[in-house]
Every structure is written in structure tokens, then in C-alpha cells.
Amino acid sequence: MRKGEGGAMICGPRWRTGALLFLLLAAPAAAAPGDPPYEPQLQRLSEILGALHYLRPLCGAREGSVWRDQMEALIATEQPTPERRARLAARFNQGYRSFASVYRSCTPAAVYAVARYTEEGERISRDIAARYGR
């Protein structure tokens, strides 16, 4: 962002792209018939895990495949149908690719996204466990 005429803040194209990406990722997902009632939250969690799988190493974390392993554990716990498994995997990949298309290096915005997504993922996990015993 930079100051424009009259002191108003002007957003650059990278910031606008990041803001649009945030809005797209925050949109709720629809559950298919037969899915558990927490499916939208689980899809969002899958997306968060994919984003963290990309962003954490970009920002210097030496965790290996911990986020992908978490996704595999989630799928093993859920024992989804092949169609549902494909949807969850697609959301993981969407989270990964969305950030890979914008970030080539660790920036303050990437650090912020990691913190925010970590908090949101923890909250979703707690909510699902508390409400549905999963």
C-alpha cells in the first residue's frame, strides 16, 4: 500500500490479489447429501491444511510433511467415500495452490496468514470435536 493524492491509501495489485484470495478461501463450502453435518467445516480445515503445507516451509519452518500427514490422518479418521475423499483432497490442493500462485517468498502477509490459519484450524478442530465427538 502507498499514499496517493490527498493522503488516501492506495492498494497495489499484490495486496488486492491477496485480499481476493482471502475472501475466496473464506467462502463456505456446501455439503453433499449424506455428508456429516460438519462437512463444510471439514472442507475448510482441509483447505487450511493445504495452505499451511505451502506457507510454513516458505517461511522457514522445517516440518517436512507434517501438514500433509495431518490431512492423511483426517481422511483416515473420517473414512470417507471415494467422492468425499476426492472433495477433501481437492480442498487441500486448492489451499496449497492458492497461496503458491501468489507467494514466492515469505512476506509479512504470509506470516500473518500462517498465524490466522493456524488459529482458525485449531478452532475448527475443537468445534468439531466438541459438537460431534470426532
FIMARMI-19926 format. One record per residue (C-alpha): x, y, z; residue in three letters. Coordinates in pm, whole numbers, padded with zeros to 5 digits, always signed. Layout:
N
XYZAla/...
REM end
This chain:
134
+00000+00000+00000Met/+00114+00354-00062Arg/-00023+00700-00009Lys/-00194+00859-00303Gly/-00325+01204-00372Glu/-00471+01364-00060Gly/-00308+01107+00169Gly/-00551+00824+00082Ala/-00404+00475+00097Met/-00377+00301-00240Ile/-00353-00077-00255Cys/-00112-00232-00501Gly/-00208-00526-00724Pro/-00034-00783-00499Arg/-00229-00669-00193Trp/-00557-00677-00387Arg/-00478-01029-00510Thr/-00408-01139-00154Gly/-00731-00983-00028Ala/-00931-01152-00305Leu/-00763-01482-00226Leu/-00857-01442+00140Phe/-01222-01377+00052Leu/-01238-01677-00181Leu/-01083-01910+00077Leu/-01317-01789+00349Ala/-01630-01880+00149Ala/-01823-02171+00299Pro/-01843-02500+00112Ala/-02166-02684+00052Ala/-02208-03038+00183Ala/-02340-03314-00043Ala/-02635-03532+00056Pro/-02524-03797+00305Gly/-02226-03595+00429Asp/-02194-03536+00802Pro/-02329-03206+00935Pro/-01975-03079+00992Tyr/-01868-03131+00628Glu/-01832-02758+00546Pro/-01601-02714+00847Gln/-01402-03023+00748Leu/-01361-02894+00394Gln/-01240-02560+00530Arg/-00996-02743+00759Leu/-00867-02937+00457Ser/-00808-02610+00275Glu/-00626-02464+00575Ile/-00401-02769+00597Leu/-00311-02728+00228Gly/-00234-02359+00276Ala/-00014-02432+00578Leu/+00161-02711+00385His/+00273-02443+00138Tyr/+00323-02141+00363Leu/+00505-02288+00665Arg/+00809-02413+00468Pro/+00806-02094+00261Leu/+00850-01901+00585Cys/+01132-02121+00714Gly/+00960-02396+00912Ala/+01145-02727+00891Arg/+00849-02956+00946Glu/+00867-03183+00646Gly/+00526-03315+00553Ser/+00351-03254+00887Val/+00054-03073+00730Trp/+00005-03335+00460Arg/+00034-03601+00732Asp/-00239-03421+00928Gln/-00458-03430+00618Met/-00395-03803+00573Glu/-00483-03859+00940Ala/-00805-03661+00895Leu/-00902-03875+00595Ile/-00813-04196+00781Ala/-01029-04090+01075Thr/-01325-03992+00857Glu/-01312-04300+00630Gln/-01489-04105+00355Pro/-01647-04239+00040Thr/-01424-04204-00268Pro/-01624-03899-00380Glu/-01599-03729-00043Arg/-01230-03815-00019Arg/-01177-03652-00359Ala/-01358-03336-00242Arg/-01147-03314+00074Leu/-00825-03368-00123Ala/-00934-03106-00376Ala/-00982-02853-00097Arg/-00635-02934+00042Phe/-00488-02882-00305Asn/-00687-02561-00353Gln/-00544-02420-00030Gly/-00192-02510-00141Tyr/-00224-02381-00497Arg/-00399-02060-00400Ser/-00103-01945-00197Phe/+00155-02093-00435Ala/+00011-01875-00711Ser/+00061-01557-00505Val/+00362-01607-00276Tyr/+00714-01685-00395Arg/+00883-01574-00074Ser/+00785-01525+00286Cys/+00628-01183+00339Thr/+00461-01021+00638Pro/+00126-01110+00479Ala/+00231-01476+00453Ala/+00337-01477+00820Val/+00002-01326+00912Tyr/-00184-01587+00703Ala/+00005-01867+00881Val/-00093-01730+01222Ala/-00454-01672+01123Arg/-00493-02012+00956Tyr/-00330-02191+01247Thr/-00578-02028+01485Glu/-00873-02099+01258Glu/-00769-02463+01209Gly/-00736-02514+01583Glu/-01078-02357+01639Arg/-01245-02573+01373Ile/-01083-02887+01516Ser/-01202-02804+01867Arg/-01553-02718+01746Asp/-01593-03043+01553Ile/-01461-03248+01844Ala/-01684-03071+02097Ala/-02002-03075+01890Arg/-01975-03408+01711Tyr/-01726-03611+01915Gly/-01492-03654+01617Arg/
REM end
